[in-house]
Amino acid sequence: DYLTIAIHELANISERRIDRLMNPDLSGLPAFLVNVGGLNSGFMIAHCTAAALTSENKTLCFPASSDTLSTSSAKEDHVSMGGWAARK
C-alpha cells in the first residue's frame, strides 16, 4: 500500500511540474511550448494525458489493507485484506 501511494505522489509531482512548464504565466515560455498555436497544440495532449493518468492513480492507490469484510456467516467480523495488498 505504501509503495502505491509513493508512486502516486511521484506521478502527482510530475504532473504539477508539467503544468507549471506549460503555463506561460508561471514559466515565461510560450503556452504548451509552441510558438504558433491554432492547429498546432504543442504539448497540450501530453499534459492532458499526464493529468488523466495521475487521476487514475488516485483510484489505484486506495489502501487495500484498510478494507475489511465480514465472512463465514458473520462469524469473522474483521478480515484483513493484507494479502490482497501484498499482491497489488
C-alpha positions in Angstrom: 0.0 0.0 0.0 2.7 2.4 0.9 4.5 1.8 -2.4 1.4 2.6 -4.5 0.9 5.8 -2.5 4.6 6.8 -3.1 4.3 6.1 -6.8 1.1 8.2 -6.9 2.9 11.1 -5.2 5.7 11.0 -7.7 3.2 11.0 -10.6 1.3 13.9 -9.0 4.5 15.9 -8.6 5.5 15.2 -12.2 2.1 16.3 -13.5 2.3 19.5 -11.5 5.7 20.2 -12.9 4.4 19.7 -16.5 1.6 22.1 -15.7 3.9 24.8 -14.5 6.1 24.3 -17.6 3.2 24.6 -20.0 1.6 27.6 -18.3 3.1 30.8 -19.7 2.1 32.8 -16.6 4.3 30.6 -14.5 7.2 29.6 -16.8 7.6 32.6 -19.1 7.6 30.2 -22.0 5.0 30.0 -24.9 1.8 28.2 -24.0 2.1 24.5 -24.4 5.7 25.1 -25.6 4.6 26.1 -29.1 5.3 29.4 -30.7 2.3 29.4 -33.1 -0.9 28.0 -31.7 -4.1 27.1 -33.6 -3.9 23.8 -35.3 -0.6 23.0 -33.5 -1.5 22.1 -29.9 2.1 21.6 -28.8 2.3 19.5 -25.7 -1.3 20.1 -24.6 -2.3 16.5 -25.2 0.8 15.3 -23.3 -0.3 17.3 -20.3 -3.9 16.1 -20.5 -2.6 12.5 -20.6 -0.5 13.1 -17.6 -3.4 14.6 -15.7 -5.7 11.7 -16.6 -3.1 9.1 -15.6 -2.5 10.9 -12.3 -6.2 10.9 -11.6 -6.4 7.2 -12.4 -3.6 6.6 -9.9 -5.7 8.1 -7.2 -8.2 5.3 -7.5 -5.5 2.6 -7.9 -3.6 3.6 -4.7 -6.5 3.2 -2.3 -5.0 1.2 0.6 -6.3 -2.4 0.3 -5.1 -3.2 3.8 -7.7 -0.7 5.2 -10.6 -2.7 3.6 -12.5 -5.3 5.7 -15.5 -7.6 5.1 -17.5 -9.8 7.3 -17.1 -13.5 6.3 -18.0 -17.0 7.5 -21.7 -16.3 8.1 -20.8 -13.3 10.2 -18.5 -15.4 12.5 -15.5 -13.3 11.5 -16.1 -9.7 11.9 -12.8 -8.4 10.7 -11.0 -10.0 7.8 -7.8 -8.2 6.9 -7.1 -7.6 3.2 -3.4 -7.5 3.8 -2.8 -10.5 1.5 -4.5 -8.6 -1.4 -2.5 -5.5 -0.5 0.7 -7.6 -0.9 -0.4 -8.9 -4.3 -1.1 -5.4 -5.5 
